Amino acid sequence: MIKNNVSIVTLAQRSRAIVACAVAVCSLCACSSDDDASEDSTTEALEPSNLSFFVTSSTHDGDLGGLAGADQICQDLARGAGAGDKSWAAYLSAENPGGEPVHARTRIGEGPWYNAKGALIAEDLSTLHALSGDPERFITEKSEQVDGQWNSAPVNEHDIMTGSGPDGMLMLDMTTTCEDWTSNTLTPGPQVGHTDGMGPNMDTSMARFTSWNGGHAAQGCSASDLAARGGAGRFYCFATD
């Protein structure tokens, strides 16, 4: 009788062990399935987009950490928008004392470029530099329009730092490049363009009002001076490949 009881107990223990193992395996499968779903979701969220141009959603002063720092800001914002697989450059000119001047138009590749809504900005450099500002075209990587004259926003932010003339070349006539984008104290400020292509009261009668990249000089390189004439320290980013 004792032996039979021992056998019964042993069988019961084995049965419980088998059930426990089965539960553990099922739990592991469930975890694996959840992990796979999570990975799939992450992969889907980071799929490359056709985004290749934007106005920075972030705002700054004239100290961007130089051209390299500005390029990194573009790269980081693009990555957040799912376009980090491309190489990005800031549309900024620089004086580059002791060397050759840097022109914004030579930093951004050859095109074509598309905004966050998939709209074609320009096929090439010539087409790009023949454009006027447009609030529906010149938008952020988040598909947001920039407040400006077009919507009579209480705070106008349509001034975009470029340090360039309408042709995309360095412009220093009565302007600076904020010590090549490393200073937030210099005055006057950099050349700026208008995302909306409009002057006061939506005026489009003058070229400096309609230019997206070379309209007028900002008051200075500090955040407050950039804001004084209608800006917020934004700049343009282009995919170079």
Residue pairs with C-beta under 8 A, 6 or more apart in sequence:
45 82
46 82
46 84
47 82
48 82
48 83
48 85
48 86
49 81
49 82
49 83
49 116
50 83
50 114
50 118
51 78
51 81
51 82
51 83
51 114
51 115
51 116
51 141
51 239
52 83
52 86
52 112
52 113
52 114
52 121
52 238
52 239
53 113
53 114
53 115
53 121
53 236
53 237
53 238
53 239
54 77
54 78
54 81
54 115
54 116
54 139
54 140
54 141
54 236
54 237
55 138
55 139
55 140
55 141
55 146
55 160
55 195
55 234
55 235
55 236
55 237
56 73
56 74
56 77
56 140
56 141
56 234
56 235
56 236
56 237
57 77
57 140
57 141
57 142
57 144
58 73
58 77
58 234
59 157
59 223
59 232
59 233
59 234
60 73
60 223
60 233
60 234
60 235
61 184
61 221
61 222
61 223
61 226
61 233
62 161
62 178
62 179
62 181
62 183
62 184
62 186
62 189
62 190
62 220
62 221
62 222
62 226
62 233
63 178
63 181
63 182
63 183
63 184
63 221
64 70
64 73
64 90
64 92
64 178
64 181
64 182
64 235
65 72
65 73
65 181
65 182
66 94
66 180
66 181
66 182
67 90
67 92
67 94
67 102
67 107
67 180
67 181
69 181
70 90
70 92
70 181
70 235
71 88
71 89
71 90
73 90
73 237
74 88
74 89
74 90
74 237
74 238
75 84
75 87
75 88
77 141
77 237
78 84
78 86
78 88
78 141
78 237
78 239
80 141
81 116
81 141
81 142
83 141
83 239
86 239
86 240
86 241
87 239
87 240
87 241
88 237
88 238
88 239
88 240
89 107
89 108
89 109
89 237
89 238
89 240
90 107
90 235
90 236
90 237
91 104
91 107
91 108
91 162
91 164
91 168
91 213
91 235
91 236
91 237
91 238
92 102
92 104
92 107
92 161
92 162
92 163
92 164
92 177
92 181
92 235
93 101
93 102
93 103
93 104
93 162
93 163
93 164
93 168
93 169
93 170
93 171
93 177
94 101
94 102
94 163
94 170
94 177
94 180
94 181
95 101
95 102
95 170
95 172
95 177
95 180
96 102
96 180
97 180
101 170
102 170
103 164
103 168
103 169
103 170
104 162
104 163
104 164
104 168
104 169
104 170
104 213
105 125
105 128
105 129
105 164
105 167
105 168
105 169
106 168
107 238
107 240
108 125
108 238
108 240
109 238
109 239
109 240
109 241
110 124
110 125
111 122
111 123
111 124
111 125
111 127
111 128
112 120
112 121
112 122
112 123
112 124
113 120
113 121
113 122
113 128
113 238
113 239
114 120
114 121
115 121
115 137
115 138
115 139
115 143
116 139
116 140
116 141
116 142
116 143
117 139
117 143
119 136
119 137
121 128
121 131
121 137
121 138
122 128
122 131
125 168
128 168
129 166
129 167
129 168
129 213
131 137
131 212
132 197
132 204
132 210
132 211
132 212
133 158
133 193
133 194
133 195
133 196
133 197
133 198
133 210
133 211
133 212
134 195
134 196
134 197
134 212
135 145
135 146
135 148
135 150
135 151
135 158
135 195
135 196
135 197
136 145
138 146
138 160
138 195
138 196
138 212
138 236
139 145
139 146
140 146
141 237
145 151
145 195
146 157
146 158
146 160
146 195
146 196
146 234
147 153
147 155
147 156
147 157
147 158
148 156
148 157
148 158
148 194
148 195
148 196
148 198
148 230
149 156
149 158
149 194
149 196
149 198
149 199
149 200
149 201
149 202
149 203
150 158
150 196
150 198
150 202
155 227
156 230
157 227
157 230
157 231
157 232
157 234
158 194
158 195
158 196
158 198
158 230
158 231
159 192
159 193
159 194
159 215
159 218
159 226
159 229
159 230
159 231
159 232
159 234
160 192
160 193
160 194
160 195
160 212
160 213
160 231
160 234
160 235
160 236
161 189
161 190
161 191
161 192
161 218
161 226
161 231
161 233
161 234
161 235
162 168
162 190
162 191
162 192
162 193
162 213
162 214
162 235
162 236
163 170
163 171
163 175
163 176
163 177
163 178
163 181
163 190
163 191
164 170
164 171
164 191
164 213
164 214
165 171
165 191
165 213
165 214
166 193
166 207
166 211
166 213
166 214
167 214
168 213
168 214
170 177
171 191
171 214
174 188
174 217
175 188
175 189
175 190
175 191
175 217
175 218
176 186
176 187
176 188
176 189
176 190
176 221
177 190
178 184
178 186
178 189
178 190
178 221
179 186
179 221
183 221
184 221
184 222
184 223
185 220
185 221
185 222
186 220
186 221
187 219
187 220
187 221
187 225
188 217
188 218
188 219
188 220
189 217
189 218
189 219
189 220
189 221
189 225
189 226
190 217
190 218
190 221
191 214
191 215
191 216
191 217
191 218
192 215
192 216
192 217
192 218
192 229
192 231
193 211
193 212
193 213
193 214
193 215
194 209
194 210
194 211
194 212
194 215
195 212
197 204
197 209
197 210
197 211
197 212
198 204
198 209
198 210
199 205
199 206
199 208
199 209
199 210
203 209
204 210
208 214
208 215
208 216
209 215
213 236
216 229
218 225
218 226
218 228
218 229
218 231
219 225
219 226
219 228
219 229
220 226
220 228
223 232
223 233
226 232
226 233
227 233
